[in-house]
Amino acid sequence: MSKALSIIILIMMALHLWRPLGLPGLRKRKDVWKIAVFALAAIALTTLLSHEL
């Protein structure tokens, strides 16, 4: 699951650099770091939940 999530996040980051997504908080190209922070949190949560079960 975390590998698929990583690939999706990388694609989102590349698309955002090419053309900003226009979502609230992601209107400029320099906001790509926000996607990276979200990705780190999502992957950490996925890993934590998979090791807890």
KALINMO-V261793 format. One record per residue. RES is the residue in one small letter. PHI is phi in whole degrees, -180 to 180 (NA if undefined). D_FIRST is the distance of its C-alpha to the first C-alpha in Angstrom with 2 decimals. Layout:
res=RES phi=PHI d_first=D_FIRST
res=RES phi=PHI d_first=D_FIRST
//
This chain:
res=m phi=NA d_first=0.00
res=s phi=-69 d_first=3.79
res=k phi=-69 d_first=5.44
res=a phi=-65 d_first=5.30
res=l phi=-63 d_first=6.18
res=s phi=-63 d_first=8.61
res=i phi=-66 d_first=10.12
res=i phi=-63 d_first=10.74
res=i phi=-66 d_first=12.29
res=l phi=-62 d_first=14.33
res=i phi=-65 d_first=15.62
res=m phi=-61 d_first=16.59
res=m phi=-66 d_first=18.38
res=a phi=-65 d_first=20.20
res=l phi=-63 d_first=21.29
res=h phi=-67 d_first=22.48
res=l phi=-68 d_first=24.55
res=w phi=-74 d_first=26.05
res=r phi=-148 d_first=26.78
res=p phi=-53 d_first=25.96
res=l phi=-70 d_first=23.85
res=g phi=83 d_first=26.61
res=l phi=-76 d_first=24.58
res=p phi=-56 d_first=26.36
res=g phi=90 d_first=26.07
res=l phi=-129 d_first=24.85
res=r phi=-97 d_first=28.16
res=k phi=-119 d_first=28.95
res=r phi=-64 d_first=27.44
res=k phi=-74 d_first=27.74
res=d phi=-83 d_first=25.29
res=v phi=-63 d_first=22.33
res=w phi=-64 d_first=22.00
res=k phi=-67 d_first=21.03
res=i phi=-66 d_first=17.86
res=a phi=-64 d_first=17.17
res=v phi=-65 d_first=17.92
res=f phi=-61 d_first=15.66
res=a phi=-64 d_first=12.75
res=l phi=-60 d_first=13.70
res=a phi=-66 d_first=13.99
res=a phi=-66 d_first=10.69
res=i phi=-69 d_first=8.83
res=a phi=-64 d_first=11.53
res=l phi=-66 d_first=11.18
res=t phi=-62 d_first=7.53
res=t phi=-66 d_first=8.86
res=l phi=-61 d_first=12.05
res=l phi=-68 d_first=11.06
res=s phi=-73 d_first=9.27
res=h phi=-86 d_first=12.46
res=e phi=-78 d_first=14.79
res=l phi=-86 d_first=14.26
//
